[in-house]
C-alpha cells in the first residue's frame, strides 16, 4: 500500500473526485499496459472540500494504491504533474508521501553512520591537538555549540550523555574546523599570561587550532563534501523532496566521504610522531619537519620493501642519477645516491614518518 496526501485549490464547481480519478487514470496509462480501471475511483479518498470563495474550493484527499515498485513511483510523479497542469487546479501541495518517507529514512540511516564516524575522526584530531580540556575544544574556533554557556553545566551534560561539543554543532560548522577565529584584545592578554617568553607568546598566537598538516588536509577534503551533504541532510531533517541534482548524486557523495574517513583511520594506524629514525635525526640536530637536511647511509635492502607489488601503488621510486622515494600523496620522501651496495640518502622531508617506515629505515641504517 502506497499513500500520498494532497491539498489542492480547485476553481470549478465540477465533481472534483471525477477530475482527480481522470488524472490518475492518465498517469496509470503512461506507466502500465494493463490495470484495473474500476479500482482507481476507490484510490482517491476525499477528506474535506471547503469552499473559501465563490469559485475556490480547498480539497484535501489521499491517493491510496495497492501497487508497489518503480512503476507506482512513476505514476505518482506523473499524477503530480497532471495536478500542476490542470486548468482548474491553481494550487497543489503534497504532504504525507510514503515513498518519500522510505527514501529519506534510507538516506537518514546513511547520514547517521557518516556523521558519527566523522565525529569520531574530528574528536581524535582535536584531542590529539589540545591534549586536555576535553569539553572545551572549540575555544579557538568561530563555532558556537548549542550548549549551556556555564562550563560546569556543559561538562555535566556532555559527560552524562557520553558526548562532546561535536555532537552539538551544525553541518555548516564542519567547514570551519580548520580556521581559527580572529583574536580579540582579551585573547592576547590571556595568551600573554600563559606564555613564559616572547617566542612562546608568538608560537601560541600563530599555532592556534589544528596545525598537523595531515589533519588539516583531511578536514579540507571533508569540507567540500559536507557542503554538498548539508543540503541533503536538511531535506531529510525537514521532510522535503531532494533536488534532481541531489537525487542523482547523493550516493556518490556518501561514497566520497566514507572513503575519506576510511583513509584517515587507515593512515592513522601507520602514523607515529616519534621513533628510532626520528630520534636519530633529532640527535644530529635536525628538526621534526626536516628543514635541516642530513645525509644517511642505508643498505640497498631498504628499497626492496617499496618495490613490492602491494606498495608500488602508494610509493614511487623515480630512478635516475639520483633516485627519489616518494609517498604519492607528497607527504615525505628520501633522495638516494647509489654507491655499490650502499645507498647514500639525503632526507627530503620528515613529517610524521609512519612507524613501519621508521623501523625499516632504522633496520638498514648504517650507523
N, C-alpha and C positions, 0 to 999 in steps of 0.2 A: 504494500500500500504506500503510495506517494501522496502527500498532502501539501498543497500550497495555498496560502491565504492571501486574498487581494481586497483592495478597496478601489472603486472606480467612481468617477463623476460622470454620470450618464445624462445626456442632454436631449432626451426624447421620451415621449410617453409610450413608446412601443414596449412590447414584452421583453424586458432586459434578459431574462433567462434564455429565451429563444435565441436572442442575438449571441449570447455567450456560448450556447451549445453549437451554434453555427460556426463560430470562430474556432472552437475546439475541434469540430469535425474537420475543418480546413487544415488544422495543424496535424491531425492524425493522417489525413490523406497524403500529406507531404513526407510521411515517415514510415507508414505501414501499407503493404499491399492489401492486407485484409484486416478488418477489425469489426467488432460488433457495434454497429451504429446505434442500436437501440439502447446500449448501456451508457452512451455519452450523456444523456439527459440526467441520469442519476449521479453522474460525476460532478455536476455543478450543484452546490448547495448554497442557496441564498440565505444569508444570516440576518440581514437587515436591508431595508430600502427606504431611506428617509429623504423626503422632498425638502430641499433647502431654499429653493426659488421656483419660479413658475415652470421653467424647463430644466431644472437641475436636480438630480437625484443622487445622493450618496449611497452607493450599493456595496455592501460587504459580502463576499462569497468565498467559499472554499472550492478548490479543484481537488477531487479525490480520484485516484486511479489505482487499479489493481496491477497495472503493468509495472515492470521493473526493468532496469538495464539502460543501455545507452540510448535506445530509441525514445523512451519516455522522457529522458532529459532533453532530447531534441524537440519532442512535442511541446514541452513546456516553454522552451526557448522560442519556438515559432508562435505559440499561443501568446506569449508576452509581446512579440512584435505585432501580432494581429490586434491586440488591445490598443497598442500605441497608434496604429494606423486607422482605426475605426473612426468614421466621421462623427459619430455621436458619443464618443468617449474622449472627453477633454483632459482627463487626468487618470492615470493608472499607477497604483503603488502596490508593490509586492511586499508582504510581511513574512509570515512563517513559511519556510521552504525546507522540506526535509532533505532534498538533495544538496542544498547549500549547507545545511547543518552537518550533513555527513562529510562533505568536503572540508569545511572549516574545522571539524573535530579531528580529522586526519592531519591537517596542517598544524593544528594546535599541539597535538601529541609530538610532532616532529620539532616544533619550536621549543617546547618544554625541554626536551632532551638536549637540544643545541644550547639553549641559554644556561642550563645547569652545568653543562660541560664547559662552556665559556666562562662562567663564574668561577669554576674550579681553576682554570688556567690563569685568569686575571688575579684571583686571590693568591695563587702561588707567586705570581710576578710581584705583587705589592708586598707580600710578607717577606720575600727574599730581598726586596729593595729597602724596606724600612726596619726589618728585624724585630720590631717591638711596637707597642701602642696599637694592638691588633684591631681595635674598633674605632680608629681614627685615621684610616688610610687615605682619606680623600682631602686631607688638610691642605695639601699643596695644589689641589686642582680646583677648577671653577665648576664643581659639581656639587649640587645640594641634594643629598639623600633625603628622602621623605621620612625623616625620623625626628624624635624629640631632641631639642637643642641641648637639653640637660645631659652632660656626659655620663653621669651615673645611671640615669634612667634609660638612656640609649644603650649602655652596656648591658643592663639587666634584661632589656627587651631582646637584644640580639643573642646573648648567651642562653636565655631561656628557650629560644627557638632554634638554637644551633645555626645561626645565620651571621652574616656580616653586612657591611654597608652596601655591598654589590647586589644584594637581594632587594635593595630599595632605590635603585636608580632606574631611569627610563632607558629605552633602546637608544634614544638620541644621545645619551651621555657616553656611550661606548666610544664615540668618535673623539671624545675629549680626554681620554685616559692618558695620552702621552703628551699632553700640553699643559704645563704648569700655569697656574693663574698668575696674573700680574701682581707684583708685590706692592704693598702699601707701607706707609711710614711705620706703622706699628709692627709690621713684619720685620722691618730692618732692625728695629730696636731689639726684638726677640732673638733674631739671628745673631746680632752683635753680642747679646748677653750670653749666648750659648757657645760663642767662639773664643778660643784662647789667644788667637793672634790674627793678623790681617789676612794671611794666606788661608787660614781656616775659615775666616769670615767670607772671603771671596769664593772659596770652594763651596760653602754652604748655600751661597746665592746662586752660583752657576749650575750646581748639580742637584737641583730640586727635582722631585718626581722620579720617574723611571729613566735610568741612564744606560742600562745594559742594552747594547745595540741589537742583540737578538730579540730581546723583549720588545723593544721599540718597533723592530721590523714586523714582528707578529701582530702587534696592536695596529700598525698601519695597514697591514693586509686585511685584518678583520674589519677595520673601519669601513672600507669600501663596500664590503658585502653587507654589513649591518645596516648601512644606509638604505640598501635595496630591500632588506628584510623588514625594516621598520614599517614600511607601507603595508606589507603583507600581514605583519603582526597586528597592526592597527585594525585592519579589516576583520581579522579573527576576533580581536578583543571587542569590537563594536558590531559584530554580526553584519558585516557589509559584503557585497559582492566584489571579488577581485577584478582589477582591470584586465583587459585582454593580454597586455604585456606581462603582467604578474602571473596570470594563469599559465602562460606559455613558458615562463622561466623559473617559477618558484622551486621546482625540483633541482634545477641547475644551481640555484643559489644555495640550497641546502647542501648539495654535494661539495660546493666550493668551500663553504665554511667548515664543514665536517673534515675535509681534507686538511685545511689549515690547522685546526685543533689537533688532529691526529699527528701531523708532522711536528707540532710544538712539543707534544709529550714524547714522541719518539726521539727527538733531538735532545730532550731533557735527560733522558736515560743515559745518553753518552756524555753529556756536558759535565765538566768539572771546572772548578775555579782554582785549582791548585794541583800539585802532583810532582813526581820526580823531575820531570823535564822542566817544569816551571820553576821549581826550586833551584835547579842548576842555573837556569837563565838569570834568576834574580841574584843568586850568589855572585855571578860575574858582573853585576852592575846593570843588567837590563831591567826595564820596567814592564808592567803587566800587559801593555798593549804593543810591545815590540818596537817602540820608537828607536831604541838604541840597538842597531844591528850588531850581531855577534856571529862568529864562524864556529861551526861544529864539524866533527868528522864522524861518519857513520859507516858501518859495514854495508855492502851493497844489498844485503838481505832485506834492508828496511823497505825497499821498493817492491819486493815480491807481494806484500800484502795488498798494495794498491793496484797491482796488475791482475789480481784475482777477479774472476768474472762478476761476482756479486758486488764488487766495489768500483768497477770501472764506470758505473752509471753516475756515481756520486763524486768520484775523484778523477782528475785527468792529469796525465804526465805529458807535458809538452817538451819533446826531446829536441835537442839542438846542441850547440856548443855549450850552452847552459841548459840544464833540464829543470823545469818548474813542476812542482807538485802542487796542485790547486784543489781546493774544495770548489765544486762547480757553482756553489752559492756565493763564492767570493769572500768567504769569511777568513780564511787563512791560507798560507802556502809556504813552501820551502823551495829554495833555489839550490840545485846541486851541480857540482863540477866533478866529472868522473876522472879518478886518478887510480887506474888499475882496479884493485878490489876495495878501494876506499872512496867514499863519497864525501867530498868537502862541501858542506852545506852552509849557506848564509840564510839566516832567518828573515823572511819577508814580513810575516805577520804572526802575532801570538795573542790572539783574542779568544779566551776561553777554550783552549785546546781540549777536546774530548779526552776523557781518561784513557780510553783504549789506545789512542794515538800517542799520548804521553808515555804509556807503558811500552809501546812498540819502539818509539824513538829512544827511550832510555835503555831498552834491551840491547839495541845495536849501536849505541853511542860509544865511540872510542874516547875514553877519558884520558 
